[in-house]
Amino acid sequence: MESATFRRWLSERGCSFDAGKDTVRTQGHAYVTVRLGDRRAVPDKRLDPRVVRKIVDELGLDWNELPGPTSRV
């Protein structure tokens, strides 16, 4: 799944996105926190189906509503 499609799908469901910086490295590794009410998820850069599933589950959203093929892993 393309990250833009996933981000649009999340925002349509009321999610917000907060950008941040990782203070561990001097160059600053950027990351994004996805928020939905009092829930939050910090996704990895790769949008592997398992990562997408983890984000959707952490935010309490329905996996079956994701855009794309109807058969899910």
N, CA, C and O of each residue as an XYZ file, in Angstrom:
292
protein
N       0.835     -1.167      0.000
C       0.000      0.000      0.000
C       0.888      1.241      0.000
O       1.893      1.292      0.710
N       0.524      2.218     -0.779
C       1.248      3.477     -0.838
C       1.021      4.261      0.456
O      -0.079      4.256      1.007
N       2.061      4.928      0.930
C       1.936      5.671      2.180
C       0.926      6.809      2.069
O       0.231      7.110      3.039
N       0.834      7.445      0.903
C      -0.126      8.539      0.719
C      -1.557      8.030      0.824
O      -2.410      8.700      1.406
N      -1.830      6.847      0.264
C      -3.163      6.258      0.337
C      -3.514      5.929      1.784
O      -4.625      6.200      2.239
N      -2.560      5.342      2.503
C      -2.792      4.979      3.894
C      -2.996      6.227      4.753
O      -3.876      6.257      5.614
N      -2.190      7.245      4.519
C      -2.323      8.493      5.283
C      -3.681      9.139      5.015
O      -4.329      9.617      5.946
N      -4.117      9.161      3.762
C      -5.423      9.732      3.420
C      -6.539      8.953      4.104
O      -7.480      9.548      4.630
N      -6.438      7.613      4.099
C      -7.436      6.745      4.737
C      -7.511      7.036      6.235
O      -8.600      7.118      6.803
N      -6.337      7.193      6.876
C      -6.318      7.499      8.305
C      -6.922      8.873      8.590
O      -7.695      9.027      9.536
N      -6.576      9.866      7.780
C      -7.096     11.219      8.022
C      -8.607     11.287      7.805
O      -9.285     12.055      8.487
N      -9.147     10.507      6.878
C     -10.595     10.446      6.662
C     -11.321      9.895      7.886
O     -12.518     10.130      8.053
N     -10.611      9.167      8.738
C     -11.183      8.590      9.944
C     -10.877      9.412     11.189
O     -11.107      8.965     12.313
N     -10.357     10.618     10.979
C     -10.150     11.545     12.088
C      -8.772     11.521     12.714
O      -8.571     12.128     13.767
N      -7.818     10.843     12.103
C      -6.467     10.782     12.658
C      -5.705     12.067     12.360
O      -5.916     12.714     11.334
N      -4.819     12.418     13.280
C      -3.923     13.550     13.056
C      -2.497     13.027     13.071
O      -2.234     11.930     13.563
N      -1.583     13.814     12.533
C      -0.198     13.399     12.371
C       0.715     14.439     13.000
O       0.631     15.625     12.683
N       1.589     13.985     13.897
C       2.564     14.867     14.541
C       3.957     14.447     14.108
O       4.344     13.289     14.267
N       4.706     15.392     13.561
C       6.088     15.105     13.160
C       7.001     15.361     14.343
O       6.728     16.234     15.167
N       8.080     14.607     14.432
C       9.030     14.776     15.521
C      10.427     14.469     15.062
O      10.657     14.195     13.884
N      11.363     14.512     15.986
C      12.752     14.186     15.670
C      13.265     13.226     16.717
O      12.960     13.355     17.903
N      14.034     12.280     16.275
C      14.670     11.324     17.171
C      15.917     11.991     17.730
O      16.798     12.392     16.970
N      16.001     12.112     19.039
C      17.138     12.793     19.649
C      18.332     11.879     19.850
O      19.372     12.334     20.328
N      18.220     10.606     19.502
C      19.317      9.665     19.692
C      20.455      9.960     18.721
O      21.623      9.903     19.106
N      20.139     10.266     17.502
C      21.162     10.517     16.482
C      21.360     12.012     16.289
O      20.417     12.790     16.436
N      22.540     12.401     15.972
C      22.829     13.826     15.805
C      22.197     14.398     14.540
O      21.864     15.582     14.491
N      22.030     13.554     13.511
C      21.436     14.041     12.270
C      19.929     14.164     12.387
O      19.324     14.880     11.589
N      19.297     13.503     13.337
C      17.864     13.625     13.546
C      17.066     12.775     12.583
O      16.822     13.175     11.445
N      16.666     11.620     13.030
C      15.839     10.729     12.223
C      14.378     11.131     12.404
O      13.846     11.033     13.510
N      13.732     11.576     11.349
C      12.351     12.047     11.451
C      11.402     10.877     11.640
O      11.628      9.789     11.110
N      10.346     11.108     12.394
C       9.298     10.112     12.563
C       7.951     10.821     12.650
O       7.894     12.039     12.824
N       6.890     10.072     12.531
C       5.544     10.609     12.595
C       4.770      9.814     13.631
O       4.855      8.586     13.671
N       4.010     10.518     14.473
C       3.097      9.875     15.403
C       1.693     10.087     14.870
O       1.302     11.215     14.569
N       0.932      9.006     14.753
C      -0.453      9.075     14.298
C      -1.322      9.049     15.541
O      -1.156      8.180     16.397
N      -2.254     10.001     15.650
C      -3.129     10.089     16.820
C      -4.590      9.986     16.404
O      -5.011     10.514     15.375
N      -5.348      9.284     17.246
C      -6.797      9.189     17.091
C      -7.381      9.221     18.494
O      -7.374      8.212     19.200
N      -7.886     10.378     18.895
C      -8.369     10.544     20.262
C      -7.212     10.385     21.236
O      -6.194     11.066     21.112
N      -7.366      9.482     22.212
C      -6.287      9.262     23.181
C      -5.351      8.128     22.766
O      -4.440      7.772     23.514
N      -5.568      7.565     21.593
C      -4.700      6.496     21.091
C      -3.627      7.085     20.189
O      -3.807      8.142     19.584
N      -2.495      6.369     20.114
C      -1.435      6.819     19.218
C      -0.655      5.624     18.705
O      -0.631      4.562     19.327
N      -0.017      5.816     17.561
C       0.844      4.801     16.958
C       2.017      5.522     16.311
O       1.860      6.600     15.738
N       3.198      4.911     16.411
C       4.394      5.452     15.773
C       4.844      4.426     14.746
O       5.534      3.467     15.093
N       4.461      4.614     13.482
C       4.786      3.629     12.451
C       6.246      3.666     12.035
O       6.930      4.679     12.181
N       6.707      2.530     11.510
C       8.027      2.457     10.896
C       7.934      3.116      9.528
O       6.840      3.393      9.037
N       9.089      3.366      8.914
C       9.086      3.987      7.585
C       8.475      3.088      6.520
O       7.715      3.558      5.673
N       8.805      1.780      6.555
C       8.275      0.848      5.557
C       6.816      0.554      5.844
O       6.441      0.331      6.996
N       5.993      0.550      4.815
C       4.589      0.220      5.002
C       4.337     -1.238      4.635
O       3.562     -1.551      3.732
N       4.995     -2.089      5.341
C       4.796     -3.527      5.252
C       3.371     -3.817      5.747
O       2.908     -3.147      6.669
N       2.668     -4.787      5.168
C       1.298     -5.091      5.614
C       1.195     -5.353      7.115
O       0.183     -5.024      7.733
N       2.221     -5.934      7.694
C       2.193     -6.172      9.149
C       2.266     -4.865      9.919
O       1.653     -4.734     10.979
N       3.011     -3.896      9.396
C       3.112     -2.587     10.041
C       1.769     -1.868      9.939
O       1.293     -1.285     10.912
N       1.163     -1.915      8.748
C      -0.148     -1.298      8.552
C      -1.149     -1.917      9.523
O      -1.913     -1.197     10.167
N      -1.152     -3.246      9.634
C      -2.075     -3.950     10.542
C      -1.858     -3.510     11.990
O      -2.819     -3.297     12.729
N      -0.603     -3.378     12.387
C      -0.278     -2.968     13.754
C      -0.800     -1.563     14.038
O      -1.375     -1.317     15.099
N      -0.605     -0.645     13.098
C      -1.074      0.735     13.264
C      -2.588      0.766     13.377
O      -3.141      1.413     14.267
N      -3.259      0.059     12.465
C      -4.729      0.031     12.465
C      -5.239     -0.546     13.784
O      -6.179     -0.007     14.369
N      -4.635     -1.628     14.258
C      -5.043     -2.248     15.522
C      -4.804     -1.318     16.707
O      -5.663     -1.201     17.582
N      -3.627     -0.644     16.748
C      -3.304      0.257     17.856
C      -4.265      1.434     17.926
O      -4.539      1.951     19.009
N      -4.775      1.859     16.779
C      -5.708      2.980     16.744
C      -7.164      2.530     16.901
O      -8.066      3.364     16.984
N      -7.392      1.227     16.942
C      -8.745      0.706     17.132
C      -9.638      0.858     15.912
O     -10.860      0.937     16.040
N      -9.034      0.900     14.725
C      -9.800      1.027     13.482
C     -10.063     -0.347     12.887
O      -9.447     -1.337     13.285
N     -10.988     -0.400     11.927
C     -11.360     -1.665     11.297
C     -10.450     -1.952     10.111
O     -10.433     -1.204      9.133
N      -9.696     -3.039     10.206
C      -8.762     -3.491      9.166
C      -9.477     -3.719      7.848
O      -8.899     -3.462      6.792
N     -10.715     -4.192      7.874
C     -11.464     -4.521      6.656
C     -11.883     -3.291      5.858
O     -12.297     -3.429      4.707
N     -11.790     -2.096      6.431
C     -12.155     -0.877      5.723
C     -11.002     -0.284      4.925
O     -11.198      0.690      4.198
N      -9.808     -0.848      5.045
C      -8.660     -0.329      4.307
C      -8.902     -0.395      2.804
O      -9.517     -1.346      2.321
N      -8.426      0.600      2.057
C      -8.547      0.540      0.604
C      -7.626     -0.534      0.050
O      -6.588     -0.833      0.639
N      -8.000     -1.104     -1.065
C      -7.170     -2.126     -1.696
C      -7.913     -3.448     -1.816
O      -9.136     -3.495     -1.687
N      -7.169     -4.520     -2.062
C      -7.794     -5.834     -2.236
C      -8.598     -6.228     -0.988
O      -8.240     -5.888      0.140
N      -9.679     -6.946     -1.226
C     -10.531     -7.343     -0.107
C      -9.956     -8.478      0.706
O     -10.328     -8.651      1.867
N      -9.052     -9.262      0.128
C      -8.434    -10.334      0.886
C      -7.213     -9.783      1.613
O      -6.325     -9.196      0.994
N      -7.175     -9.971      2.902
C      -6.081     -9.465      3.719
C      -5.244    -10.610      4.259
O      -5.734    -11.730      4.407
N      -3.995    -10.332      4.550
C      -3.082    -11.332      5.099
C      -3.449    -11.614      6.540
O      -2.802    -12.431      7.194
